[in-house]
Amino acid sequence: AHDAAHIPGAFYVHLDRTLSGAKTGRNGRHPLPGQEDFVQAMAALGLDNDTQVVAYDNAGGMYAARLWWMLRWVGHAAVAVLDGGLAAWKAAGQPLQTGATAPRARRDFSLRPALVTCVDYDAVKANIDSRERLVVDARAPDRFRGENETLDAIGGHIPGARNRLFRDNLAADGRFKPAAQLRQEFDAITGGRPASELINQCGSGVTACHNLMAMEVAGLRGAALYPGSWSEWSAQPGAPIATGAD
């Protein structure tokens, strides 16, 4: 799809090869790569510490948001997501390019202090009892309830989690809803808890980044990501599982 039509000069970044690390069978479907490995991959694309990155996709921003979050994870602040993605670019009558983009020279891109936070399985499990944070699940409602699970071996959700389908962040035109509307909708789900008390997860740590981006748009900054998400959680022996709407 990228080769068929992309924004001129854009590079393709593969979810499994670049935005994910090695799978062990217990660490989820899209585990994070090592930070230094990701930094080197970005340097090979021609990024340096001052490069402004614009991420986009043709899937409502779900993959672009993962790249946005990961660049912030390695300390790069100059990253944005193209609102509306490729469809918005086409609708605006902007030019397209076919084929491969000519490589850029490798540049110096360094690992800096993370601008985002993440938590692991043990922290999320401990939170079930402490309830210090609220888990927000970005999957479709039927998967959250434990119905129609086709991607992971076990259906259900983390006990105590609330459901916010990531696509609900978008208006009918595929762009993010206005900030005030997003804030109202998230507050309705979380009870108005501050972002620092929220943990975002999904099936494999990808679409949870979409909710994190929507929270940023809404002014809810500082929520954490559980990268392993349901695909890691459901693979752990004895992990507590809830089903149904609550």
C-alpha positions in Angstrom: 0.0 0.0 0.0 2.9 2.4 0.8 4.6 1.7 -2.5 1.3 2.3 -4.4 0.8 5.8 -3.0 2.5 7.7 -0.2 3.3 11.3 0.8 6.4 12.3 -1.2 9.6 11.5 0.7 7.9 9.4 3.3 9.5 6.2 4.7 7.7 3.0 5.5 8.1 1.8 9.1 7.1 -1.8 9.7 5.1 -2.6 12.9 6.6 -6.0 13.5 10.2 -5.3 12.3 10.8 -1.8 13.6 8.1 -0.9 16.1 8.2 -4.2 17.9 10.9 -6.5 19.4 11.4 -10.2 19.6 8.5 -12.3 20.9 9.0 -15.0 23.5 5.4 -16.3 23.7 4.9 -14.6 27.0 5.6 -11.0 26.3 2.7 -10.2 23.9 2.2 -9.9 20.2 4.0 -6.6 19.8 6.5 -6.2 22.6 8.6 -3.1 22.6 12.1 -3.4 21.0 15.2 -2.4 23.0 15.4 1.4 23.2 18.9 1.5 21.6 17.7 -0.9 18.8 14.9 1.5 18.0 17.2 4.5 18.2 19.6 2.9 15.7 16.7 2.1 13.3 15.6 5.8 13.4 19.2 6.9 12.8 19.3 4.7 9.7 16.3 6.5 8.3 18.1 9.8 8.6 16.8 11.2 11.8 18.8 13.4 14.1 18.0 14.9 17.4 16.4 18.0 15.7 14.3 16.2 13.0 10.6 17.0 13.1 8.8 13.7 12.5 5.3 13.5 11.1 3.8 10.0 11.4 0.8 8.9 9.4 -1.0 5.8 8.2 -4.2 4.7 6.4 -5.8 3.2 9.5 -7.2 6.0 11.6 -3.8 6.8 13.2 -3.4 3.5 15.1 0.1 2.8 13.8 1.1 6.4 13.6 0.3 6.8 17.3 2.5 3.9 18.1 5.5 5.6 16.3 4.6 8.9 18.0 4.7 7.3 21.4 7.9 5.3 20.8 9.8 8.4 19.6 8.8 10.1 22.8 9.8 6.9 24.7 13.3 7.5 23.5 13.2 11.2 24.3 12.4 12.7 21.0 9.8 15.5 21.4 9.7 16.7 17.8 7.0 14.2 16.6 3.5 14.8 15.5 0.7 12.7 13.9 -1.0 13.8 10.7 -4.6 14.3 11.7 -6.8 12.3 9.3 -3.8 10.4 7.9 -3.4 9.6 4.2 -7.2 10.1 3.5 -6.9 13.7 4.7 -3.8 14.3 2.6 -5.6 13.0 -0.5 -8.8 15.0 0.3 -6.7 18.1 0.4 -5.5 17.4 -3.1 -1.9 17.0 -2.1 0.6 15.1 -4.3 1.4 11.4 -3.9 4.5 9.4 -4.7 4.8 5.8 -5.8 7.6 3.3 -5.4 10.3 3.4 -2.8 11.7 6.6 -1.3 15.3 7.2 -1.9 17.4 6.4 1.3 18.7 9.3 3.3 22.2 9.3 4.9 22.4 7.9 8.4 22.6 10.6 11.0 23.3 10.9 14.7 20.2 10.2 16.7 20.7 9.6 20.4 18.7 8.0 23.2 17.5 10.7 25.7 15.4 10.6 28.8 11.9 9.3 28.1 9.1 11.7 27.8 6.5 9.0 28.5 6.0 6.3 31.1 5.2 2.6 30.9 4.4 -0.1 33.4 5.0 -3.9 33.4 2.8 -6.9 34.1 3.8 -7.0 37.8 2.8 -3.4 38.4 -0.5 -3.9 36.7 -1.2 -7.0 38.7 -0.3 -5.3 42.0 -2.7 -2.5 41.0 -5.7 -4.8 41.0 -5.5 -4.8 44.8 -4.1 -1.3 45.4 -6.4 0.4 42.9 -4.0 3.3 42.9 -4.5 3.6 39.1 -7.3 2.9 36.6 -6.6 0.7 33.6 -8.2 1.9 30.3 -8.6 -0.8 27.6 -8.6 0.4 24.0 -10.1 -2.8 22.4 -13.5 -3.3 20.9 -16.3 -3.7 23.5 -17.0 -7.3 22.5 -13.3 -8.3 23.1 -13.3 -6.4 26.3 -16.3 -8.4 27.5 -14.5 -11.7 26.5 -16.6 -12.3 23.4 -15.4 -13.0 19.9 -11.8 -13.2 20.8 -9.8 -14.2 17.7 -6.3 -12.7 18.3 -5.4 -14.1 21.8 -5.9 -17.5 23.3 -8.1 -16.3 26.2 -10.9 -13.6 26.1 -11.7 -11.1 28.8 -10.1 -8.1 30.4 -7.9 -7.0 33.3 -10.1 -6.9 36.5 -11.2 -3.3 37.2 -10.4 -2.0 33.8 -12.7 0.4 31.9 -13.2 0.2 28.1 -12.5 3.0 25.6 -12.5 1.8 22.0 -9.7 3.8 20.3 -11.8 4.5 17.3 -14.2 6.5 19.5 -11.4 9.2 19.5 -12.2 10.0 15.9 -14.9 12.1 14.3 -16.8 10.9 11.2 -14.1 12.5 8.9 -11.4 10.4 10.5 -9.8 13.3 12.4 -9.5 13.5 16.1 -12.5 14.9 17.9 -12.1 18.4 19.5 -10.1 18.6 22.7 -13.0 19.6 24.9 -15.1 16.7 23.6 -12.3 14.2 24.1 -11.8 15.5 27.7 -15.4 15.1 28.5 -15.6 11.5 27.1 -12.5 10.4 28.9 -13.6 12.0 32.2 -16.9 10.1 31.9 -15.0 6.8 31.7 -12.3 7.5 34.3 -14.4 9.5 36.7 -12.2 12.5 36.1 -9.1 10.9 37.5 -5.8 12.7 36.6 -3.8 11.2 33.8 -1.0 10.3 36.2 -3.4 7.7 37.7 -4.3 6.1 34.3 -2.7 3.0 32.6 -3.6 2.5 29.0 -3.6 -1.0 27.4 -5.2 -2.8 24.4 -4.5 -6.1 22.7 -0.8 -5.7 22.1 0.2 -2.2 23.1 -0.5 -0.5 19.7 -4.0 1.0 19.8 -3.5 2.0 23.5 -1.1 4.6 22.0 -4.0 6.1 20.1 -5.9 6.6 23.4 -2.7 8.1 24.9 -2.5 10.6 21.9 -6.2 11.4 22.3 -5.5 12.1 26.0 -2.7 14.5 25.0 -5.1 16.3 22.7 -7.5 16.6 25.6 -4.9 18.0 27.9 -4.6 14.7 29.9 -0.9 14.3 29.9 1.1 11.8 31.9 -0.8 8.5 31.5 1.2 5.3 31.3 1.3 2.5 28.7 1.2 -1.2 29.6 3.1 -2.3 26.5 2.4 -6.0 26.8 -1.3 -5.4 27.2 -3.9 -8.2 26.9 -1.7 -10.5 24.7 0.9 -10.6 27.5 -1.5 -10.6 30.4 -3.5 -13.5 29.1 -0.3 -15.5 28.5 0.7 -15.4 32.1 -0.1 -18.5 34.2 -2.6 -17.5 36.9 -3.3 -14.0 35.7 -6.7 -12.8 37.0 -9.2 -12.3 34.2 -12.6 -10.7 34.2 -15.4 -11.0 31.7 -18.6 -9.0 31.0 -19.1 -5.3 30.8 -17.5 -4.5 34.2 
